[in-house]
């Protein structure tokens, strides 16, 4: 799970070998377990008239136990969850914070986050107010819960069906083909990237500098596709070696970052970081760079030819009407608005 999924709805329940409830189907089927949901979330807007039998059945059960935000996230509710009598339906980010605070206060936490997501009603609240009705209808008509970034989905649909968001190009404008851009991606989560960032930067230092130098000198990303591929290939090689030699140490550090603070601050994970640093040094010969290493001015040697003339670009004449340079301009009546942008 990562931050892009943090607004999708999850639940909180007792931990067992097989959880009491781990999906909306479980909630509907278990008569002796109630679902606790804050009335402020307006979950009825999603479930009540959704046209999906499962959601409507869930609403018939949840409407009997809706209460205020403070009542749902109270010690009484937590005890009911630990006894297997209730589950809390809320946003995943809120529930992660609840687990963290509860564990820090009590030293143990007999809760777990469900593996299956409920319908993402907080997203629907935003969707209901800001997105086109046609998009709402298509989004809500699906049989399965959407497990991707909502706004990526929205803008993807906009780009497919609207020319207003399409950037025009002339026929002679060169763009790399899909085959040229195709490359194996580094398919890892945000905590994994955060945990490996320092050692990854050191391991792929030369490739990264070559790519950035190319981007700076050429001032045209089309001329640096190969350098970008080499950075990606180096990253894949790095994480494969980490998985082979320091898998357990790395996963402990990544889990610590993910679960100890919403922003994944490293100060809470110095012990697991030290274990990972030791493994990296002993087995991969990668020493953790000192603070400020990546901000130093360093010389980079490259075999890439000196940048040639820029690729041809068509120049367009700005024929928009404008005021003459000597046109008298009075001072702003209410002063400058520059402070708004600082």
Residue frames relative to the residue before (quaternion, step in Angstrom):
aa qw qx qy qz dx dy dz
X 1.0000 0.0000 0.0000 0.0000 0.00 0.00 0.00
X 0.0555 -0.8113 0.5820 0.0055 3.58 -0.98 0.78
X 0.7430 -0.4381 0.2718 0.4268 3.55 -1.30 0.10
X 0.6147 0.5568 -0.3636 0.4242 3.60 1.12 -0.51
X 0.6862 0.4405 -0.2782 0.5075 3.58 1.26 -0.34
X 0.4529 0.7613 -0.4096 0.2179 3.55 1.29 -0.25
X 0.6772 0.4755 -0.3096 0.4685 3.62 1.14 -0.39
X 0.5234 0.6124 -0.4323 0.4052 3.58 1.22 -0.16
X 0.5116 -0.6989 0.4201 0.2706 3.51 -1.03 0.81
X 0.0592 -0.7729 0.6316 0.0131 3.51 -1.00 0.92
X 0.2983 -0.7409 0.5507 0.2423 3.59 -1.15 -0.38
X 0.3538 -0.7185 0.5675 0.1910 3.52 -1.31 0.32
X 0.1498 0.8074 -0.5550 0.1332 3.60 -0.70 0.97
X 0.6745 -0.4959 0.3490 0.4212 3.58 -1.25 0.05
X 0.3932 -0.7203 0.5183 0.2405 3.58 -1.05 0.72
X 0.1050 0.7548 -0.6395 0.1011 3.54 -0.97 0.99
X 0.6972 -0.4079 0.3321 0.4871 3.56 -1.27 -0.01
X 0.7455 0.0723 -0.0589 0.6599 3.52 1.09 -0.81
X 0.4154 -0.7449 0.4510 0.2630 3.63 -0.40 1.16
X 0.5960 -0.5657 0.4333 0.3702 3.54 -1.19 0.62
X 0.7876 0.0013 0.0370 0.6151 3.56 0.93 -0.93
X 0.0574 0.8089 -0.5829 0.0510 3.57 -0.84 0.94
X 0.7689 0.1888 -0.1516 0.5918 3.58 1.23 0.31
X 0.6517 -0.4972 0.3830 0.4259 3.57 -1.26 0.16
X 0.5894 0.5645 -0.3665 0.4467 3.58 1.11 -0.63
X 0.6423 0.5189 -0.3239 0.4619 3.59 1.00 -0.82
X 0.6435 0.5369 -0.3268 0.4368 3.57 0.94 -0.87
X 0.6689 0.4895 -0.2973 0.4739 3.59 0.96 -0.86
X 0.7089 0.4898 -0.2678 0.4311 3.57 0.95 -0.91
X 0.6977 0.4639 -0.2814 0.4677 3.61 1.03 -0.73
X 0.2484 -0.8068 0.5216 0.1238 3.57 -0.31 1.24
X 0.7169 0.4588 -0.2554 0.4586 3.59 1.08 -0.64
X 0.6624 0.4295 -0.3133 0.5278 3.61 1.26 0.20
X 0.2080 -0.7943 0.5607 0.1070 3.57 -0.73 1.05
X 0.3588 -0.7193 0.5535 0.2182 3.54 -1.21 0.55
X 0.2045 -0.7825 0.5810 0.0912 3.57 -0.79 1.06
X 0.0931 0.7995 -0.5832 0.1092 3.57 -0.68 1.09
X 0.4606 -0.6815 0.4857 0.2958 3.63 -0.88 0.86
X 0.4905 -0.6744 0.4678 0.2929 3.56 -0.91 0.91
X 0.5693 0.6173 -0.3778 0.3899 3.62 1.20 -0.52
X 0.6219 0.5726 -0.3437 0.4091 3.61 1.15 -0.49
X 0.2733 -0.7957 0.5001 0.2052 3.60 1.27 -0.26
X 0.1109 0.8404 -0.5215 0.0974 3.56 0.93 0.91
X 0.5533 0.6207 -0.3957 0.3898 3.57 1.18 -0.46
X 0.5791 0.5962 -0.3751 0.4105 3.58 1.15 -0.57
X 0.7077 0.4354 -0.2523 0.4959 3.57 1.17 -0.54
X 0.7869 0.3957 -0.1840 0.4364 3.54 0.76 -1.09
X 0.6460 0.6056 -0.3405 0.3162 3.55 0.83 -1.01
X 0.8204 0.1144 -0.0313 0.5593 3.61 0.71 -1.03
X 0.2384 0.8181 -0.4948 0.1704 3.59 1.05 0.73
X 0.4010 -0.7044 0.4940 0.3145 3.59 1.11 -0.58
X 0.6162 0.4971 -0.3467 0.5029 3.60 1.29 0.05
X 0.4701 -0.7252 0.4155 0.2836 3.61 -0.42 1.18
X 0.6498 0.5288 -0.3327 0.4330 3.60 0.90 -0.86
X 0.6760 0.4880 -0.2995 0.4639 3.60 0.90 -0.90
X 0.6589 0.5059 -0.3179 0.4570 3.58 0.96 -0.79
X 0.6264 0.5141 -0.3343 0.4811 3.60 1.07 -0.69
X 0.6398 0.5240 -0.3257 0.4583 3.57 1.01 -0.82
X 0.6471 0.5169 -0.3269 0.4553 3.60 0.99 -0.78
X 0.6164 0.5491 -0.3519 0.4413 3.60 0.99 -0.76
X 0.6917 0.4451 -0.2786 0.4957 3.58 1.11 -0.63
X 0.7016 0.4916 -0.2799 0.4332 3.58 0.88 -0.94
X 0.6091 0.5877 -0.3660 0.3869 3.60 1.04 -0.67
X 0.6249 0.5528 -0.3340 0.4386 3.58 1.21 -0.44
X 0.7877 0.3134 -0.1469 0.5096 3.59 1.16 -0.49
X 0.3682 0.7150 -0.5171 0.2929 3.61 1.13 0.39
X 0.0646 0.7808 -0.6172 0.0719 3.57 -1.05 0.79
X 0.7146 -0.4445 0.3048 0.4458 3.57 -1.26 -0.08
X 0.6902 -0.4786 0.3551 0.4105 3.53 -1.31 0.37
X 0.6832 0.4991 -0.2918 0.4461 3.60 0.86 -0.97
X 0.6589 0.5094 -0.3147 0.4553 3.59 1.02 -0.76
X 0.6486 0.5166 -0.3232 0.4561 3.58 1.00 -0.80
X 0.7630 0.2886 -0.1646 0.5545 3.60 0.93 -0.89
X 0.3815 0.7016 -0.4966 0.3399 3.55 0.66 1.18
X 0.6766 -0.4893 0.3600 0.4162 3.56 -1.30 0.30
X 0.6160 0.5524 -0.3470 0.4416 3.58 1.05 -0.74
X 0.6630 0.4930 -0.3029 0.4750 3.58 0.94 -0.88
X 0.6317 0.5390 -0.3384 0.4427 3.59 0.98 -0.81
X 0.6479 0.5142 -0.3244 0.4588 3.59 0.97 -0.82
X 0.6432 0.5157 -0.3243 0.4639 3.59 0.99 -0.79
X 0.6249 0.5300 -0.3358 0.4646 3.57 1.06 -0.73
X 0.6878 0.4853 -0.2863 0.4577 3.59 0.87 -0.96
X 0.6742 0.4704 -0.2911 0.4894 3.59 1.16 -0.54
X 0.5136 -0.6708 0.4084 0.3455 3.58 1.25 -0.03
X 0.5127 0.6628 -0.4072 0.3634 3.58 1.24 0.33
X 0.8065 0.1416 -0.0436 0.5724 3.60 1.18 -0.37
X 0.1234 -0.7329 0.6541 0.1409 3.49 -1.39 0.18
X 0.3538 -0.7364 0.5443 0.1905 3.55 -1.13 0.70
X 0.1912 -0.7731 0.5980 0.0903 3.56 -0.79 1.06
X 0.2883 0.7452 -0.5520 0.2384 3.57 -0.58 1.12
X 0.6863 -0.4534 0.3588 0.4412 3.57 -1.31 0.00
X 0.5895 -0.6239 0.3876 0.3363 3.54 -1.02 0.82
X 0.6349 0.5408 -0.3379 0.4362 3.59 0.99 -0.79
X 0.6345 0.5143 -0.3223 0.4786 3.58 1.03 -0.81
X 0.6964 0.4869 -0.2884 0.4414 3.57 0.85 -0.94
X 0.6035 0.5363 -0.3636 0.4647 3.58 1.07 -0.62
X 0.6443 0.5130 -0.3166 0.4707 3.56 1.00 -0.82
X 0.6251 0.5385 -0.3326 0.4568 3.60 1.03 -0.81
X 0.6616 0.5093 -0.3073 0.4565 3.58 0.90 -0.93
X 0.6633 0.5146 -0.3084 0.4473 3.56 0.92 -0.91
X 0.6893 0.4756 -0.2868 0.4652 3.58 0.84 -0.99
X 0.6482 0.5219 -0.3282 0.4468 3.58 0.97 -0.84
X 0.6678 0.5029 -0.3036 0.4571 3.57 0.95 -0.89
X 0.6636 0.5059 -0.3104 0.4554 3.60 0.94 -0.87
X 0.6812 0.4896 -0.2855 0.4634 3.59 1.09 -0.70
X 0.8159 0.2999 -0.1106 0.4818 3.57 0.85 -1.01
X 0.4747 -0.7000 0.4326 0.3124 3.61 1.20 -0.22
X 0.7738 0.1167 -0.1033 0.6140 3.59 1.27 -0.04
X 0.0908 -0.7980 0.5946 0.0366 3.56 -1.18 0.43
X 0.1479 -0.8155 0.5573 0.0498 3.58 -0.38 1.25
X 0.4611 0.6397 -0.4765 0.3887 3.57 0.95 0.89
X 0.0281 -0.7654 0.6319 0.1182 3.53 -1.33 0.00
X 0.4367 -0.6556 0.5431 0.2907 3.54 -1.26 0.48
X 0.4955 -0.6743 0.4526 0.3080 3.56 -0.87 0.88
X 0.4843 -0.6579 0.4943 0.2972 3.53 -1.15 0.64
X 0.7168 0.3932 -0.2322 0.5269 3.58 1.16 -0.60
X 0.3815 -0.7357 0.5199 0.2069 3.53 -1.03 0.84
X 0.4007 -0.6427 0.5906 0.2786 3.50 -1.22 0.60
X 0.6855 -0.4424 0.3382 0.4691 3.58 -1.24 0.06
X 0.4475 -0.7377 0.4362 0.2554 3.63 -0.78 0.96
X 0.0533 -0.8657 0.4967 0.0314 3.59 0.45 1.17
X 0.5935 0.5327 -0.4215 0.4316 3.67 0.97 -0.41
X 0.6320 0.5137 -0.3352 0.4736 3.57 1.06 -0.68
X 0.6452 0.5274 -0.3340 0.4404 3.55 0.97 -0.76
X 0.5895 0.5631 -0.3790 0.4380 3.59 1.06 -0.62
X 0.6708 0.4657 -0.2916 0.4981 3.57 1.01 -0.82
X 0.6399 0.5326 -0.3192 0.4527 3.53 1.01 -0.83
X 0.6494 0.5422 -0.3227 0.4244 3.55 0.95 -0.87
X 0.7441 0.4226 -0.2296 0.4638 3.60 1.05 -0.71
X 0.8196 0.3209 -0.1208 0.4591 3.58 1.00 -0.75
X 0.7294 0.4294 -0.2500 0.4701 3.59 1.09 -0.53
X 0.6476 -0.5428 0.3597 0.3958 3.61 -1.17 0.52
X 0.5847 -0.6061 0.4134 0.3462 3.56 -1.09 0.72
X 0.6174 0.5501 -0.3538 0.4370 3.59 1.02 -0.72
X 0.6501 0.4985 -0.3151 0.4792 3.57 1.04 -0.76
X 0.5999 0.5525 -0.3597 0.4533 3.60 1.04 -0.70
X 0.6701 0.5171 -0.3057 0.4360 3.54 0.87 -1.00
X 0.6804 0.4807 -0.2932 0.4691 3.58 0.90 -0.91
X 0.6473 0.5283 -0.3170 0.4488 3.58 1.01 -0.82
X 0.7313 0.4446 -0.2393 0.4586 3.56 0.88 -0.93
X 0.6128 0.5855 -0.3543 0.3951 3.60 1.19 -0.39
X 0.5195 0.6567 -0.4190 0.3512 3.62 1.22 -0.23
X 0.4623 -0.6929 0.4862 0.2641 3.55 -1.15 0.62
X 0.7463 0.3367 -0.1994 0.5384 3.57 1.20 -0.49
X 0.5660 -0.5937 0.4496 0.3535 3.54 -1.21 0.45
X 0.4241 -0.7017 0.5126 0.2550 3.55 -0.91 0.92
X 0.1222 -0.8180 0.5619 0.0182 3.57 -0.69 1.11
X 0.5784 0.5332 -0.4034 0.4674 3.59 0.93 0.92
X 0.6802 -0.4666 0.3569 0.4384 3.53 -1.28 0.13
X 0.4588 -0.7187 0.4507 0.2645 3.60 -0.60 1.13
X 0.7098 0.4729 -0.2847 0.4376 3.56 0.85 -0.91
X 0.5630 0.5491 -0.3906 0.4785 3.59 1.18 -0.43
X 0.6496 0.5132 -0.3076 0.4692 3.55 0.98 -0.88
X 0.6654 0.5141 -0.3097 0.4439 3.56 0.91 -0.90
X 0.7190 0.4367 -0.2688 0.4692 3.58 0.73 -1.01
X 0.5778 0.5613 -0.3816 0.4533 3.57 1.15 -0.49
X 0.6702 0.4796 -0.3014 0.4796 3.57 0.97 -0.83
X 0.6115 0.5472 -0.3471 0.4540 3.59 1.08 -0.69
X 0.6870 0.4885 -0.2883 0.4541 3.55 0.89 -0.94
X 0.6502 0.5161 -0.3278 0.4509 3.57 1.10 -0.61
X 0.8127 0.3073 -0.1265 0.4787 3.57 0.94 -0.85
X 0.7420 0.3532 -0.2313 0.5208 3.61 1.18 0.00
X 0.3427 -0.7371 0.5461 0.2025 3.53 -0.97 0.85
X 0.5030 0.6776 -0.4185 0.3358 3.57 1.23 -0.26
X 0.7374 0.3902 -0.2191 0.5060 3.59 1.14 -0.62
X 0.5374 0.6344 -0.3959 0.3900 3.59 1.24 0.18
X 0.3333 -0.7417 0.5483 0.1953 3.57 -0.86 0.99
X 0.3265 -0.7712 0.5089 0.1994 3.64 -0.65 1.01
X 0.0736 -0.7641 0.6396 0.0412 3.56 -1.19 0.68
X 0.4681 -0.6403 0.5227 0.3126 3.52 -1.20 0.55
X 0.6638 -0.5375 0.3437 0.3903 3.58 -1.21 0.45
X 0.7210 0.4408 -0.2582 0.4682 3.60 1.03 -0.67
X 0.4626 0.6746 -0.4546 0.3524 3.61 1.25 0.12
X 0.3190 -0.7751 0.5178 0.1712 3.60 -0.73 1.06
X 0.0349 0.7553 -0.6532 0.0409 3.52 -0.97 1.02
X 0.5175 -0.6315 0.4616 0.3469 3.63 -0.91 0.77
X 0.4845 -0.6634 0.4887 0.2938 3.57 -1.05 0.77
X 0.6548 -0.5035 0.3753 0.4205 3.62 -1.22 0.36
X 0.6241 0.5464 -0.3442 0.4398 3.59 1.06 -0.70
X 0.6493 0.5155 -0.3150 0.4621 3.58 1.04 -0.75
X 0.7264 0.4376 -0.2385 0.4732 3.58 1.05 -0.74
X 0.5256 0.6587 -0.4120 0.3466 3.59 1.20 -0.31
X 0.1639 0.7725 -0.5911 0.1643 3.56 -0.79 1.04
X 0.5392 -0.5939 0.4744 0.3626 3.57 -1.16 0.52
X 0.3078 -0.7837 0.5168 0.1551 3.58 -0.71 1.08
X 0.4672 -0.6171 0.5440 0.3241 3.55 -1.32 0.35
X 0.0778 -0.8509 0.5195 -0.0084 3.56 0.09 1.32
X 0.3585 0.7070 -0.5292 0.3026 3.58 0.28 1.28
X 0.5734 -0.6166 0.4276 0.3289 3.57 -1.25 0.42
X 0.7041 -0.4627 0.3394 0.4183 3.55 -1.33 0.19
X 0.6626 0.4834 -0.3419 0.4587 3.69 0.81 -0.78
X 0.6269 0.5362 -0.3400 0.4515 3.59 1.05 -0.70
X 0.6575 0.4947 -0.3064 0.4786 3.58 0.95 -0.86
X 0.6451 0.5221 -0.3186 0.4580 3.56 1.00 -0.85
X 0.6772 0.5059 -0.2949 0.4455 3.57 0.92 -0.89
X 0.7739 0.3625 -0.1907 0.4830 3.56 1.00 -0.77
X 0.3898 0.7808 -0.4442 0.2028 3.58 1.28 -0.15
X 0.6945 0.4898 -0.2968 0.4356 3.61 0.78 -1.02
X 0.7114 0.4318 -0.2626 0.4883 3.59 0.82 -0.97
X 0.6013 0.5484 -0.3545 0.4605 3.58 1.09 -0.64
X 0.6547 0.5144 -0.3098 0.4593 3.58 0.96 -0.86
X 0.6658 0.4858 -0.3026 0.4788 3.58 1.04 -0.77
X 0.6661 0.5146 -0.3058 0.4450 3.58 0.92 -0.90
X 0.7834 0.2805 -0.1333 0.5384 3.60 0.97 -0.87
X 0.1918 0.8362 -0.4978 0.1273 3.57 1.18 0.56
X 0.6925 0.4859 -0.2937 0.4450 3.59 0.80 -0.97
X 0.6634 0.5028 -0.3120 0.4580 3.60 0.92 -0.87
X 0.6564 0.5101 -0.3148 0.4581 3.59 0.98 -0.82
X 0.6638 0.4964 -0.3110 0.4650 3.58 0.95 -0.84
X 0.6316 0.5326 -0.3313 0.4558 3.57 1.03 -0.77
X 0.6570 0.5061 -0.3069 0.4670 3.57 0.99 -0.85
X 0.6906 0.4707 -0.2918 0.4651 3.60 0.85 -0.90
X 0.6197 0.5256 -0.3463 0.4688 3.59 1.07 -0.67
X 0.6331 0.5268 -0.3231 0.4662 3.56 1.01 -0.81
X 0.6682 0.5006 -0.3089 0.4555 3.58 0.87 -0.92
X 0.6704 0.5010 -0.2997 0.4579 3.56 1.04 -0.79
X 0.7188 0.4544 -0.2587 0.4581 3.57 0.86 -0.96
X 0.7357 0.4308 -0.2383 0.4651 3.56 0.83 -0.99
X 0.1562 -0.8154 0.5358 0.1538 3.57 1.09 -0.71
X 0.6809 0.3933 -0.2812 0.5501 3.56 1.11 0.73
X 0.3511 -0.7779 0.4740 0.2167 3.62 -0.29 1.19
X 0.5683 0.6061 -0.3961 0.3908 3.61 1.11 -0.44
X 0.6918 0.4715 -0.2773 0.4713 3.58 1.14 -0.54
X 0.7124 0.4300 -0.2491 0.4954 3.60 1.25 -0.07
X 0.2750 0.7870 -0.5121 0.2069 3.58 1.17 0.46
X 0.6719 0.5035 -0.3074 0.4479 3.60 0.88 -0.91
X 0.6435 0.5143 -0.3256 0.4641 3.59 0.98 -0.80
X 0.6381 0.5196 -0.3230 0.4674 3.57 1.07 -0.73
X 0.6259 0.5336 -0.3320 0.4618 3.58 1.06 -0.75
X 0.6527 0.5208 -0.3166 0.4500 3.57 1.01 -0.78
X 0.6119 0.5261 -0.3514 0.4747 3.60 1.07 -0.64
X 0.6645 0.5006 -0.3020 0.4655 3.58 0.92 -0.91
X 0.6556 0.5106 -0.3121 0.4604 3.58 0.94 -0.88
X 0.6369 0.5167 -0.3250 0.4709 3.57 1.03 -0.77
X 0.6410 0.5272 -0.3247 0.4536 3.59 1.02 -0.80
X 0.6382 0.5165 -0.3243 0.4698 3.58 0.98 -0.81
X 0.6461 0.5166 -0.3116 0.4675 3.58 0.96 -0.90
X 0.6443 0.5336 -0.3204 0.4444 3.58 0.97 -0.86
X 0.7207 0.4379 -0.2691 0.4653 3.59 0.72 -1.00
X 0.5968 0.5412 -0.3726 0.4605 3.61 1.11 -0.48
X 0.6608 0.4912 -0.3071 0.4772 3.58 0.99 -0.79
X 0.6226 0.5284 -0.3382 0.4678 3.57 1.03 -0.75
X 0.6567 0.5108 -0.3093 0.4607 3.57 0.94 -0.87
X 0.6776 0.5029 -0.2884 0.4526 3.57 1.03 -0.76
X 0.8203 0.2929 -0.1175 0.4770 3.59 0.87 -0.92
X 0.8204 0.1700 -0.0619 0.5424 3.65 1.01 -0.72
X 0.1443 0.8502 -0.4981 0.0907 3.58 1.10 0.65
X 0.7161 0.4556 -0.2774 0.4503 3.60 0.69 -1.03
X 0.6597 0.5073 -0.3111 0.4589 3.59 0.92 -0.89
X 0.6624 0.5083 -0.3039 0.4589 3.56 1.00 -0.85
X 0.6730 0.4983 -0.3045 0.4539 3.60 0.89 -0.89
X 0.6185 0.5358 -0.3473 0.4580 3.60 1.03 -0.70
X 0.6669 0.4928 -0.2988 0.4724 3.58 0.96 -0.86
X 0.6615 0.5035 -0.3077 0.4629 3.60 0.93 -0.89
X 0.6500 0.5043 -0.3170 0.4719 3.61 0.97 -0.81
X 0.6283 0.5328 -0.3351 0.4572 3.57 1.01 -0.78
X 0.6523 0.5096 -0.3159 0.4637 3.60 0.92 -0.85
X 0.6939 0.5022 -0.2890 0.4275 3.56 0.87 -0.94
X 0.8012 0.3677 -0.1632 0.4430 3.56 0.83 -0.96
X 0.6842 0.5215 -0.2996 0.4126 3.63 1.15 -0.26
X 0.7935 -0.0094 -0.0486 0.6066 3.59 1.22 -0.08
X 0.5749 -0.6176 0.4038 0.3536 3.61 -0.99 0.77
X 0.7336 0.3961 -0.2273 0.5034 3.61 1.07 -0.71
X 0.4306 -0.7319 0.4363 0.2976 3.60 1.31 0.20
X 0.1282 0.8097 -0.5549 0.1416 3.58 0.80 1.05
X 0.4511 -0.7318 0.4489 0.2439 3.57 -0.90 0.94
X 0.5559 0.6497 -0.4022 0.3273 3.62 1.11 -0.47
X 0.6488 0.5114 -0.3252 0.4601 3.60 1.19 -0.37
X 0.7502 0.3981 -0.1793 0.4965 3.60 1.23 -0.27
X 0.2298 0.8155 -0.5085 0.1535 3.60 1.06 0.60
X 0.6325 0.5414 -0.3468 0.4319 3.61 1.02 -0.69
X 0.6949 0.4370 -0.2788 0.4984 3.60 0.85 -0.92
X 0.5901 0.5582 -0.3662 0.4540 3.59 1.14 -0.55
X 0.6558 0.5162 -0.3145 0.4523 3.59 0.94 -0.85
X 0.6308 0.5254 -0.3274 0.4678 3.57 1.03 -0.77
X 0.6607 0.4937 -0.3006 0.4789 3.58 0.97 -0.86
X 0.6373 0.5322 -0.3320 0.4476 3.61 0.92 -0.85
X 0.6517 0.5214 -0.3097 0.4555 3.57 0.98 -0.87
X 0.6609 0.4992 -0.3016 0.4722 3.58 0.97 -0.87
X 0.6444 0.5292 -0.3193 0.4504 3.58 0.96 -0.88
X 0.6853 0.4876 -0.2870 0.4585 3.56 0.94 -0.86
X 0.7208 0.4612 -0.2589 0.4479 3.58 0.87 -0.96
X 0.8006 0.3324 -0.1596 0.4723 3.60 0.86 -0.91
X 0.7834 0.2723 -0.1585 0.5358 3.61 1.12 -0.55
X 0.3627 -0.7590 0.4667 0.2732 3.57 1.33 -0.07
X 0.4684 0.6226 -0.4747 0.4094 3.59 1.00 0.88
X 0.1755 -0.7942 0.5762 0.0800 3.57 -0.42 1.21
X 0.5079 -0.6501 0.4670 0.3183 3.55 -0.92 0.88
X 0.4292 -0.7123 0.4822 0.2755 3.64 -0.68 1.02
X 0.5087 -0.6384 0.4853 0.3133 3.55 -1.14 0.67
X 0.6663 -0.5149 0.3648 0.3973 3.56 -1.25 0.47
X 0.7863 0.2819 -0.2329 0.4981 3.58 -0.74 1.04
X 0.4077 0.7423 -0.4579 0.2704 3.59 1.28 -0.10
X 0.7423 0.4336 -0.2372 0.4525 3.57 0.81 -1.00
X 0.6670 0.4816 -0.3168 0.4720 3.61 1.22 -0.16
X 0.4914 0.6649 -0.4300 0.3626 3.57 1.26 -0.03
X 0.4699 -0.6244 0.5358 0.3197 3.57 -1.25 0.44
X 0.0426 0.8111 -0.5768 0.0876 3.57 -0.56 1.18
X 0.4359 -0.6864 0.5209 0.2598 3.55 -1.10 0.72
X 0.1040 -0.7925 0.5997 0.0376 3.55 -0.93 0.91
X 0.2447 -0.7697 0.5760 0.1260 3.57 -0.80 1.04
X 0.0285 -0.8113 0.5834 -0.0244 3.58 -0.81 0.98
X 0.3335 -0.7282 0.5670 0.1923 3.54 -1.20 0.66
X 0.4488 0.6861 -0.4565 0.3458 3.55 1.28 0.07
X 0.5295 -0.6476 0.4360 0.3319 3.61 -0.90 0.87
X 0.6265 -0.5286 0.4139 0.3960 3.51 -1.24 0.49
X 0.5529 -0.6402 0.3990 0.3539 3.62 -0.85 0.84
X 0.3710 -0.7361 0.5308 0.1969 3.52 -0.97 0.95
X 0.7445 -0.3509 0.2757 0.4966 3.55 -1.25 -0.30
X 0.5835 -0.5947 0.4092 0.3719 3.61 -1.05 0.59
X 0.5859 -0.5643 0.4419 0.3782 3.53 -1.19 0.55
X 0.5704 -0.6275 0.3962 0.3519 3.58 -0.96 0.80
X 0.0346 -0.7781 0.6271 -0.0024 3.52 -1.00 0.88
X 0.4518 -0.6927 0.4928 0.2704 3.53 -0.91 0.88
X 0.2791 -0.7634 0.5635 0.1476 3.54 -0.87 1.00
X 0.1893 -0.7820 0.5880 0.0832 3.55 -0.94 0.93
X 0.4066 -0.7121 0.5233 0.2318 3.55 -0.94 0.92
X 0.3389 -0.7307 0.5577 0.2006 3.54 -0.86 0.98
X 0.0074 0.8339 -0.5492 0.0538 3.57 -0.14 1.30
X 0.3337 0.7435 -0.5157 0.2645 3.57 1.14 0.50
X 0.5173 -0.6364 0.4619 0.3378 3.60 -0.99 0.74
X 0.0262 0.7989 -0.5989 0.0487 3.57 -1.01 0.80
X 0.5778 -0.5823 0.4480 0.3555 3.53 -1.29 0.32
X 0.5524 -0.5987 0.4487 0.3675 3.60 -1.07 0.54
X 0.6411 -0.5652 0.3505 0.3830 3.62 -1.09 0.62
X 0.7419 0.4095 -0.2383 0.4744 3.60 1.03 -0.70
X 0.3380 0.7493 -0.5049 0.2633 3.59 1.22 0.33
X 0.4351 -0.7141 0.4750 0.2741 3.63 -0.75 0.95
X 0.0965 -0.7896 0.6056 0.0217 3.55 -0.84 1.02
X 0.3190 -0.7599 0.5402 0.1700 3.54 -0.71 1.09
X 0.5957 -0.5524 0.4389 0.3838 3.54 -1.23 0.43
X 0.5923 -0.5799 0.4245 0.3644 3.55 -1.14 0.66
X 0.5349 -0.6706 0.4135 0.3053 3.56 -0.86 0.98
X 0.7967 0.2474 -0.1148 0.5393 3.57 0.97 -0.87
X 0.6628 -0.5137 0.3073 0.4499 3.58 1.13 0.53
X 0.6805 -0.5000 0.3595 0.3971 3.54 -1.35 0.05
X 0.3461 -0.7200 0.5641 0.2089 3.53 -1.19 0.64
X 0.3344 0.7863 -0.4714 0.2184 3.57 1.26 0.18
X 0.5991 0.5886 -0.3678 0.3993 3.60 1.07 -0.70
X 0.5780 0.6015 -0.3816 0.3981 3.60 1.15 -0.50
X 0.7488 0.3923 -0.2123 0.4903 3.60 1.10 -0.57
X 0.6487 0.4850 -0.3284 0.4858 3.58 1.18 0.37
